[in-house]
Amino acid sequence: MTISVGDKVPDVEVKVLGEDGMPTGVSTAEVLGSGKVVLFGVPGAFTPGCTKLHLPGFVAGAEALAGRGVDRVACVGINDAWVMDAWAQSQGAKGKITMLADGNGAFTEAMGLSFDGSGFGLGTRSMRYAAIIEDGIITKLNIEDSPSSVVASSCENVLTQL
């Protein structure tokens, strides 16, 4: 079942790349559970829509989001921590976006936001979405109808909802 507005964000371990260059487990309850957080989910790091539109929009809009009271912007993808970190570096997202590696898709599955991309050789992937989370509770949830669309989940749309 897909998570809904008013639901609490699932507490699942995801990975971030630590200072030592090794993946470190973090709890989504810790990362997403306090303050005002914008979380966006992507089908895959380095994929065209994610790299040309989705992540760059949030990198460019990070300051505007902070100006609207957002404490943290996080991106989650079903990729490993090294890939998420390399993607962040290539896009200028370091220090602006917290990159969460959901390598096994456990968080995405708990959110009810996975889809089968096997037909494209991708396996299980995250739907493209953006959520506004306040103290661990989803207050807005924008899910794209198509993985290639970046409209409802765009930073520009999220800014209109803050």
Secondary structure, DSSP 4 states (H G I P E B T S, - for coil): ----TTPBPP--EEEEE-TTSSEEEEEHHHHHSSSEEEEEEES-TT-HHIIIIIHHHHHHHHHHHHHTT--EEEEEESS-HHHHHHHHHHHT-TTTSEEEE-TT-HHHHHHT-EEE-GGGT--EEEPPEEEEEETTEEEEEEE-SSTT--STTSHHHHHHT-
